Amino acid sequence: MAKGFKIRPTKVKKEKIEGITPTPLRSNDLKVIFSFDKLKEDSDFKYCDREVNYFLKLLERLKDVSGMTRKEMWKNKKTLKYHPIDFLKDKVSRKTFGYGEELDENAYQFSISKSEHGRVHGYFIDNKFYIVWFDPEHFLYKGVPK
Protein backbone atom coordinates (compact mmCIF):
# COMPACT_ATOMS: atom_id res chain seq x y z
CA MET A 1 0.00 0.00 0.00
CA ALA A 2 1.30 3.46 -0.86
CA LYS A 3 2.71 5.46 1.99
CA GLY A 4 0.35 8.10 3.36
CA PHE A 5 -2.77 6.57 1.81
CA LYS A 6 -5.68 6.29 4.27
CA ILE A 7 -9.07 4.71 3.81
CA ARG A 8 -11.72 7.12 4.92
CA PRO A 9 -14.92 5.72 6.43
CA THR A 10 -18.00 6.07 4.28
CA LYS A 11 -20.56 8.42 5.74
CA VAL A 12 -23.99 6.86 5.66
CA LYS A 13 -26.91 9.19 6.03
CA LYS A 14 -29.37 7.74 8.52
CA GLU A 15 -32.88 8.57 7.55
CA LYS A 16 -35.71 8.27 9.98
CA ILE A 17 -38.62 6.29 8.61
CA GLU A 18 -41.79 8.08 9.56
CA GLY A 19 -44.69 6.17 11.05
CA ILE A 20 -42.85 2.90 11.68
CA THR A 21 -42.16 2.01 15.26
CA PRO A 22 -40.20 -1.18 15.91
CA THR A 23 -41.94 -3.62 18.22
CA PRO A 24 -39.60 -5.28 20.68
CA LEU A 25 -40.27 -9.00 21.00
CA ARG A 26 -39.45 -11.08 24.02
CA SER A 27 -38.43 -14.68 23.39
CA ASN A 28 -41.68 -15.78 25.09
CA ASP A 29 -43.60 -14.06 22.27
CA LEU A 30 -41.74 -15.89 19.50
CA LYS A 31 -42.87 -19.15 17.95
CA VAL A 32 -40.73 -22.21 18.51
CA ILE A 33 -38.29 -23.00 15.73
CA PHE A 34 -36.26 -26.16 15.37
CA SER A 35 -32.62 -26.82 14.72
CA PHE A 36 -31.27 -30.19 13.65
CA ASP A 37 -27.61 -29.17 14.07
CA LYS A 38 -27.17 -31.37 17.16
CA LEU A 39 -29.30 -34.34 16.09
CA LYS A 40 -27.65 -37.65 16.97
CA GLU A 41 -28.50 -41.20 16.06
CA ASP A 42 -26.90 -44.08 17.86
CA SER A 43 -27.84 -47.60 18.88
CA ASP A 44 -30.14 -46.33 21.66
CA PHE A 45 -31.81 -43.48 19.77
CA LYS A 46 -32.32 -45.12 16.40
CA TYR A 47 -34.89 -43.64 14.03
CA CYS A 48 -33.65 -44.22 10.46
CA ASP A 49 -35.23 -47.66 10.20
CA ARG A 50 -38.69 -46.43 11.19
CA GLU A 51 -41.65 -46.77 8.86
CA VAL A 52 -43.14 -43.90 6.90
CA ASN A 53 -45.97 -43.42 9.42
CA TYR A 54 -43.43 -42.51 12.12
CA PHE A 55 -41.99 -39.69 10.02
CA LEU A 56 -45.45 -38.44 9.05
CA LYS A 57 -46.42 -38.21 12.74
CA LEU A 58 -43.06 -36.61 13.58
CA LEU A 59 -43.45 -33.92 10.92
CA GLU A 60 -47.05 -33.29 11.98
CA ARG A 61 -45.95 -32.77 15.61
CA LEU A 62 -43.02 -30.52 14.65
CA LYS A 63 -45.37 -28.43 12.52
CA ASP A 64 -47.88 -28.15 15.39
CA VAL A 65 -45.23 -27.18 17.94
CA SER A 66 -43.65 -24.65 15.57
CA GLY A 67 -46.98 -22.81 15.65
CA MET A 68 -46.67 -22.36 19.44
CA THR A 69 -44.66 -20.20 21.77
CA ARG A 70 -42.79 -21.79 24.69
CA LYS A 71 -45.52 -20.47 26.97
CA GLU A 72 -48.19 -22.18 24.86
CA MET A 73 -46.18 -25.41 25.00
CA TRP A 74 -46.25 -25.19 28.78
CA LYS A 75 -50.03 -24.61 28.75
CA ASN A 76 -50.36 -27.80 26.66
CA LYS A 77 -47.85 -29.79 28.69
CA LYS A 78 -50.22 -32.67 29.43
CA THR A 79 -51.17 -33.15 25.79
CA LEU A 80 -47.57 -32.76 24.60
CA LYS A 81 -46.10 -34.60 27.59
CA TYR A 82 -43.79 -31.60 27.64
CA HIS A 83 -41.45 -31.29 30.59
CA PRO A 84 -37.85 -30.54 31.53
CA ILE A 85 -35.34 -33.36 31.74
CA ASP A 86 -33.26 -33.27 34.88
CA PHE A 87 -30.29 -35.48 34.09
CA LEU A 88 -29.14 -35.30 37.73
CA LYS A 89 -32.43 -36.20 39.44
CA ASP A 90 -34.52 -38.07 36.88
CA LYS A 91 -34.04 -41.81 36.51
CA VAL A 92 -32.85 -41.70 32.92
CA SER A 93 -30.65 -43.97 30.84
CA ARG A 94 -28.28 -41.11 29.90
CA LYS A 95 -26.86 -38.45 32.17
CA THR A 96 -26.04 -35.82 29.53
CA PHE A 97 -26.58 -34.76 25.94
CA GLY A 98 -22.82 -34.48 25.69
CA TYR A 99 -22.74 -30.81 24.68
CA GLY A 100 -22.05 -29.26 28.08
CA GLU A 101 -23.69 -28.81 31.44
CA GLU A 102 -25.34 -25.50 30.56
CA LEU A 103 -27.27 -27.09 27.70
CA ASP A 104 -28.25 -30.09 29.84
CA GLU A 105 -29.84 -27.62 32.27
CA ASN A 106 -32.15 -26.44 29.45
CA ALA A 107 -33.17 -29.97 28.38
CA TYR A 108 -36.80 -30.69 27.53
CA GLN A 109 -38.83 -33.39 25.90
CA PHE A 110 -42.20 -33.59 24.17
CA SER A 111 -44.18 -36.43 22.67
CA ILE A 112 -44.63 -37.16 19.00
CA SER A 113 -48.07 -38.69 19.54
CA LYS A 114 -49.98 -40.16 22.46
CA SER A 115 -47.41 -42.87 23.16
CA GLU A 116 -46.69 -45.08 20.17
CA HIS A 117 -44.11 -42.86 18.43
CA GLY A 118 -41.95 -41.84 21.36
CA ARG A 119 -40.45 -38.49 22.25
CA VAL A 120 -38.25 -35.69 20.98
CA HIS A 121 -35.44 -34.64 23.34
CA GLY A 122 -33.40 -31.49 23.08
CA TYR A 123 -32.70 -28.13 24.61
CA PHE A 124 -33.87 -24.56 24.23
CA ILE A 125 -31.85 -21.43 23.59
CA ASP A 126 -34.39 -18.62 23.50
CA ASN A 127 -37.15 -19.88 21.20
CA LYS A 128 -34.95 -22.31 19.24
CA PHE A 129 -35.26 -25.97 20.17
CA TYR A 130 -32.13 -27.93 19.29
CA ILE A 131 -33.20 -31.52 18.69
CA VAL A 132 -30.65 -33.99 20.04
CA TRP A 133 -32.54 -37.29 20.00
CA PHE A 134 -35.62 -38.74 18.41
CA ASP A 135 -36.60 -41.45 20.87
CA PRO A 136 -39.20 -43.72 19.22
CA GLU A 137 -38.62 -46.52 21.75
CA HIS A 138 -38.79 -44.32 24.89
CA PHE A 139 -35.21 -45.30 25.65
CA LEU A 140 -34.37 -42.28 27.83
CA TYR A 141 -37.04 -43.16 30.39
CA LYS A 142 -37.22 -46.88 29.65
CA GLY A 143 -38.16 -48.85 32.75
CA VAL A 144 -38.86 -45.67 34.74
CA PRO A 145 -42.13 -45.90 36.69
CA LYS A 146 -44.70 -43.42 35.41
C-alpha positions in Angstrom: 0.0 0.0 0.0 1.3 3.5 -0.9 2.7 5.5 2.0 0.4 8.1 3.4 -2.8 6.6 1.8 -5.7 6.3 4.3 -9.1 4.7 3.8 -11.7 7.1 4.9 -14.9 5.7 6.4 -18.0 6.1 4.3 -20.6 8.4 5.7 -24.0 6.9 5.7 -26.9 9.2 6.0 -29.4 7.7 8.5 -32.9 8.6 7.5 -35.7 8.3 10.0 -38.6 6.3 8.6 -41.8 8.1 9.6 -44.7 6.2 11.1 -42.9 2.9 11.7 -42.2 2.0 15.3 -40.2 -1.2 15.9 -41.9 -3.6 18.2 -39.6 -5.3 20.7 -40.3 -9.0 21.0 -39.4 -11.1 24.0 -38.4 -14.7 23.4 -41.7 -15.8 25.1 -43.6 -14.1 22.3 -41.7 -15.9 19.5 -42.9 -19.1 17.9 -40.7 -22.2 18.5 -38.3 -23.0 15.7 -36.3 -26.2 15.4 -32.6 -26.8 14.7 -31.3 -30.2 13.6 -27.6 -29.2 14.1 -27.2 -31.4 17.2 -29.3 -34.3 16.1 -27.6 -37.6 17.0 -28.5 -41.2 16.1 -26.9 -44.1 17.9 -27.8 -47.6 18.9 -30.1 -46.3 21.7 -31.8 -43.5 19.8 -32.3 -45.1 16.4 -34.9 -43.6 14.0 -33.6 -44.2 10.5 -35.2 -47.7 10.2 -38.7 -46.4 11.2 -41.6 -46.8 8.9 -43.1 -43.9 6.9 -46.0 -43.4 9.4 -43.4 -42.5 12.1 -42.0 -39.7 10.0 -45.4 -38.4 9.0 -46.4 -38.2 12.7 -43.1 -36.6 13.6 -43.5 -33.9 10.9 -47.0 -33.3 12.0 -46.0 -32.8 15.6 -43.0 -30.5 14.7 -45.4 -28.4 12.5 -47.9 -28.1 15.4 -45.2 -27.2 17.9 -43.6 -24.6 15.6 -47.0 -22.8 15.7 -46.7 -22.4 19.4 -44.7 -20.2 21.8 -42.8 -21.8 24.7 -45.5 -20.5 27.0 -48.2 -22.2 24.9 -46.2 -25.4 25.0 -46.2 -25.2 28.8 -50.0 -24.6 28.7 -50.4 -27.8 26.7 -47.8 -29.8 28.7 -50.2 -32.7 29.4 -51.2 -33.2 25.8 -47.6 -32.8 24.6 -46.1 -34.6 27.6 -43.8 -31.6 27.6 -41.5 -31.3 30.6 -37.8 -30.5 31.5 -35.3 -33.4 31.7 -33.3 -33.3 34.9 -30.3 -35.5 34.1 -29.1 -35.3 37.7 -32.4 -36.2 39.4 -34.5 -38.1 36.9 -34.0 -41.8 36.5 -32.8 -41.7 32.9 -30.6 -44.0 30.8 -28.3 -41.1 29.9 -26.9 -38.4 32.2 -26.0 -35.8 29.5 -26.6 -34.8 25.9 -22.8 -34.5 25.7 -22.7 -30.8 24.7 -22.0 -29.3 28.1 -23.7 -28.8 31.4 -25.3 -25.5 30.6 -27.3 -27.1 27.7 -28.3 -30.1 29.8 -29.8 -27.6 32.3 -32.2 -26.4 29.4 -33.2 -30.0 28.4 -36.8 -30.7 27.5 -38.8 -33.4 25.9 -42.2 -33.6 24.2 -44.2 -36.4 22.7 -44.6 -37.2 19.0 -48.1 -38.7 19.5 -50.0 -40.2 22.5 -47.4 -42.9 23.2 -46.7 -45.1 20.2 -44.1 -42.9 18.4 -41.9 -41.8 21.4 -40.5 -38.5 22.3 -38.3 -35.7 21.0 -35.4 -34.6 23.3 -33.4 -31.5 23.1 -32.7 -28.1 24.6 -33.9 -24.6 24.2 -31.9 -21.4 23.6 -34.4 -18.6 23.5 -37.2 -19.9 21.2 -34.9 -22.3 19.2 -35.3 -26.0 20.2 -32.1 -27.9 19.3 -33.2 -31.5 18.7 -30.6 -34.0 20.0 -32.5 -37.3 20.0 -35.6 -38.7 18.4 -36.6 -41.4 20.9 -39.2 -43.7 19.2 -38.6 -46.5 21.7 -38.8 -44.3 24.9 -35.2 -45.3 25.7 -34.4 -42.3 27.8 -37.0 -43.2 30.4 -37.2 -46.9 29.7 -38.2 -48.8 32.7 -38.9 -45.7 34.7 -42.1 -45.9 36.7 -44.7 -43.4 35.4 
